[in-house]
């Protein structure tokens, strides 16, 4: 069965600092991978997705993620964090398009001045 | 601006009462997912439909939960009778036909059962 691990429950970074959120997945074939962001009281918004091709994908709000098959990872990065990036971030995997996402437990990001 | 619409946004009910949550998927989307979010369990899949047919509802407690799609523009999730442990945020998401697509989420229904 597919699974997603986000090792960090909570991360605090200073505004302007770089960010990397970790995500590891367990799946036999090449999965479809996603990062979603959830602000308090809101639904989940897609940041970026990987289906195939270039392993470095660009998303909205200045985020990017890199698929590394050898490490079964899909880490999310941002070079300079803004206070508005404070939210919960979820990594997710599916085995094919338009099938149910399997989510990690999420990483809560706090941004300090 | 196409979006998934969920109603109500908030619901407080007494234990034993029936609760119905509604979801309007994005027009043209043929797949609908229901997820439940709790602090302890995170995001769990309850059920999903494609072309209005249920494909998987193994995540739902069958004795009290039911999910339906009366038509292509409406999905419902019903709990009867509700229990305090059902308190959670329930999300609906929809997806368009095709392989390289993602799920679009609604704002959720925050359910509190007292």
Interface residues (C-beta under 8 A of the other chain):
Chain A: X32 X34 X36 X42 X43 X44 X45 X46 X49 X51 X90 X96 X97 X98 X100 X101 X102 X103 X104 X105 X106
Chain B: X4 X31 X33 X42 X43 X45 X48 X50 X56 X91 X93 X95 X96 X97 X98 X99 X100 X101 X102 X103 X104 X105 X106 X107 X108
